[in-house]
Amino acid sequence: MVEPGKGIGVIKHYYDRLQVGIIQLNAPLKIGDTIHVKGAHDDFIQMIDSIQIEHQKIDEANAGDLVGIKLNQKVHEHDVVYRAE
């Protein structure tokens, strides 16, 4: 898990064909939030318009949840997800 103050989650897996990143959260995340994904090969910002847990759409996820999010760009395992201001 990401250290406190070091982001709101970490990428655990990426489904290339679906363009969906699986994120282990350590802080709440909701639709409309803007995230910043940063890693060795990735660095981009995007607004969240869809969150799923076990293929069920939700509006908000909590710390500890493993969520799927449609992403605009490819990401890699261990990339850190930050809340963008």
C-alpha positions as CSV (number, residue, x, y, z in Angstrom):
1,M,0.0,0.0,0.0
2,V,1.1,3.6,-0.6
3,E,2.5,5.4,2.4
4,P,0.2,8.0,4.0
5,G,0.7,11.4,2.3
6,K,2.2,9.7,-0.7
7,G,-0.9,9.3,-2.7
8,I,-4.4,7.9,-2.5
9,G,-3.7,4.6,-4.1
10,V,-1.5,2.4,-6.3
11,I,-2.0,0.6,-9.6
12,K,-2.3,-3.2,-9.1
13,H,-3.1,-4.2,-12.6
14,Y,-4.0,-2.7,-16.0
15,Y,-6.3,-4.3,-18.6
16,D,-4.9,-3.0,-21.9
17,R,-7.9,-4.0,-24.1
18,L,-10.4,-2.5,-21.7
19,Q,-8.2,0.5,-20.7
20,V,-9.1,-0.1,-17.1
21,G,-6.7,0.3,-14.2
22,I,-7.2,-1.6,-10.9
23,I,-6.3,0.6,-8.0
24,Q,-5.8,-0.3,-4.3
25,L,-7.1,2.8,-2.5
26,N,-5.9,4.1,0.8
27,A,-8.2,7.2,0.7
28,P,-11.8,7.7,-0.5
29,L,-12.4,8.4,-4.2
30,K,-15.6,9.5,-6.0
31,I,-16.9,10.3,-9.4
32,G,-15.9,13.8,-10.4
33,D,-12.6,13.7,-8.5
34,T,-9.4,14.4,-10.5
35,I,-6.5,12.1,-10.2
36,H,-2.8,12.3,-11.1
37,V,-1.2,9.0,-12.1
38,K,2.6,9.0,-11.8
39,G,5.1,6.3,-12.4
40,A,8.4,5.5,-14.1
41,H,6.7,5.6,-17.5
42,D,3.4,7.4,-16.8
43,D,2.5,10.9,-15.8
44,F,-1.0,12.3,-16.5
45,I,-4.1,13.9,-15.0
46,Q,-7.7,12.9,-15.6
47,M,-11.2,13.3,-14.1
48,I,-12.9,10.1,-12.8
49,D,-16.2,9.4,-14.6
50,S,-16.6,5.7,-13.7
51,I,-15.7,3.6,-10.7
52,Q,-16.5,-0.1,-10.4
53,I,-16.0,-2.8,-7.7
54,E,-16.5,-6.4,-8.9
55,H,-18.1,-5.1,-12.2
56,Q,-20.7,-3.1,-10.3
57,K,-20.8,0.7,-10.9
58,I,-20.5,2.8,-7.8
59,D,-20.3,6.6,-7.1
60,E,-17.8,6.5,-4.3
61,A,-15.1,4.1,-3.0
62,N,-13.4,4.0,0.4
63,A,-9.9,3.4,1.7
64,G,-9.1,-0.3,1.4
65,D,-11.3,-0.8,-1.7
66,L,-9.9,-2.4,-4.9
67,V,-11.5,-0.5,-7.7
68,G,-11.5,-0.5,-11.5
69,I,-11.3,2.9,-13.3
70,K,-11.4,3.6,-17.0
71,L,-8.2,5.5,-17.8
72,N,-7.3,7.7,-20.7
73,Q,-3.7,6.4,-20.9
74,K,-1.9,3.1,-20.3
75,V,-0.5,2.7,-16.7
76,H,1.8,0.2,-15.1
77,E,1.7,-1.8,-11.8
78,H,3.1,0.2,-8.9
79,D,2.3,3.6,-10.5
80,V,1.0,5.9,-7.7
81,V,-2.3,7.6,-7.9
82,Y,-2.6,11.1,-6.3
83,R,-5.5,13.4,-5.9
84,A,-5.0,16.3,-8.3
85,E,-5.8,19.8,-7.0
